[in-house]
Amino acid sequence: MKKWIVMLFALLPLLTMAAGVSVPLDRANNDLRDKASLQNGAKLFMNYCFGCHATQYQRYERVADDLGIPHDLMREHLIFDPETKIGDLMVSAIPSKAAAQWFGAPPPDLTLVARVRGVDWLYTYLRSFYADPSRPFGVNNIVFPSVGMPHVLEELQGTPEPVWGTRVVDGEDVQTVVGVQSQGNGELNTEEYDNAVRDLVNFLEYSGEPVKLERQALGWWVMGFLVLFTIVVIALKKEYWRDVH
């Protein structure tokens, strides 16, 4: 009996997360081999996200080397604190206590957010903010209702107005926000903004597992070795048992 209770409590977080996914997610279609996308994503993260969110399990030097960014350009454009060294961890300068007072809770570290939430969730979330004067920061989010975060990419997207529609909730049709439409006062048009968000999510996916491409490539070599080894073992087995029979 105790065993089943322990298993139930272990599964509760998964059940909660599954229950919270009620909005269709758009495909991010990231490409971790696209260095230009990763570089632009790093630039967007450092300029729009890093003021509050850290990726404290990464180092500037490793990011620069992996993304093909020369160290001098990394220092000039992506390291804003003159006291920070290229080998330092990417820790945000915002005080945790002050952030908790401003936002209600300290902004989370984003090193592993793509692995926890999923790239499609992030891609949809960053494109689902809409103007809501009732909220403290004047915005809400379709994927994350009552979000406690401002729309930091609004100057790129423009002011996103809600698009109302009908969604089935618990078997009943409910009027709710089903999409957003920019007023067109941003620096980017809709396609450009979607691409910018994709680049940002691409960088966050890289942050969660910098060796993902190497791991996948190694996996193919391992599988190939196992196939060849199996063929050799079968041939040896047949050769060994041929004289016995």
C-alpha positions, 0 to 999 in steps of 0.5 A, a space after each residue: 500500500 505504501 508503495 502505491 502511495 509513493 508512486 502516486 505522489 511521484 506522478 502528481 507533477 506529471 499529471 498536473 503538467 499534463 492537465 495544464 496543456 490545453 492550448 494547441 502548441 505550434 511547432 517550433 521547428 528548431 535547427 541546432 545546426 543553424 549557427 546564424 539562428 543560434 547567434 541571433 537567439 543569443 543576441 535576443 536573449 542577452 538583450 531582452 531576457 538576461 536582465 531578469 533571467 540567468 542561464 547560470 549553468 553556462 559560461 560565456 566562453 563555451 557559448 561563444 565557442 559553440 556558436 562560432 562567436 569570436 571572443 572579442 565580439 562576445 565581450 563587446 556585444 553580449 557581455 554588458 558588465 565590464 567586470 565580467 570575464 569571458 570564462 564567467 558563468 552567465 549569472 543575471 545581475 538582478 537581486 533575487 530579493 528585489 525581483 521577488 518584490 517586483 514580480 512576486 517571485 524571483 525570475 527562474 533560471 532558463 538554462 534548462 527551460 527548453 528541456 522542462 517545458 519543451 521547445 513547442 511550448 516556449 515558441 507558442 508561449 512567446 507568441 501568445 502575449 496579448 494586451 490586458 489592462 487588468 493585469 499588473 504589467 498590462 498583458 496576459 498570455 494564452 498559454 500561461 494565463 495570469 502570467 506574472 511577466 511583462 511582454 519583453 519582446 513587445 517592441 519587436 512584435 508590436 502591441 498584441 491585441 486579443 483575438 476572441 473565439 470559442 474553445 471547448 472546455 469541459 464539454 462546453 463552448 466557452 468564449 476565450 482568447 484564441 489568438 493574437 494580432 499585432 497592431 503593426 507598431 513593432 519593429 518586425 512584421 509577423 513573419 519576422 517576429 515568428 522567426 526571431 522567437 524561433 531563434 530565441 527558442 533555438 538558443 534556449 534549446 541549445 542551452 539545455 543540452 549543448 552537446 545534443 548534436 554530438 550525442 545524437 551523432 555518437 548514438 548513430 555510431 554506437 547503433 552501427 557498432 552494435 549491428 556490426 558486432 551482432 553480425 560478427 557474434 552470429 557468424 562466430 556462433 554458427 562457426 563454433 556450433 558447426 563442428 558440434 552438430 
